[in-house]
Amino acid sequence: MASIPNNPHPAAEPRPEQWMRRYLSELQRNPSPIYSVGLEAEDPYMWAATITGPPENPYEGVHFWTPNFHPNVSDRDNIFHSMLMSDTWCIATSVAQMLMTLAQMLLHPLVGEGDVVREEVAVMYRKDRARYKELARIFTRIRAG
């Protein structure tokens, strides 16, 4: 069996930082009405994203890090979505796709079996949507300061 020698002139592959900056630049050149992204303190590994929901949603008009009254967000502000789990993560999933998916999840919580991290909030969402929205607004306003 013959071995393949190392290529003495491999194609220049971008470093992760370069790739991330290029991807961020592309997202900023093609803005979305749903989200915006930027660097946190110029660190290419720390991104800050803003997701804007439509009018009449519990999170309208406020800024917060993570909602704390949502069936898919834990008490410690960890977001639960299969797309974010290491065993189902796909390298082909873009940041834009993730942000769009999370925006949809905020507006339309995943409340099926195995989808929720806060069952009591999911039950309220399924059985009393008006009460869920009212409490989500209250918690969001408190969180937003």
Secondary structure, DSSP 4 states (H G I P E B T S, - for coil): -PPPPPPSSPPPPPPHHHHHHHHHHHHHHS--SSEEEEEETTEEEEEEEEE-PPTTSTTTT---SS-SSBTTB-TT--B--GGGSTTT--TT--HHHHHHHHHHHHHS---STTT-S-HHHHHHHHH-HHHHHHHHHHHHHHHH-
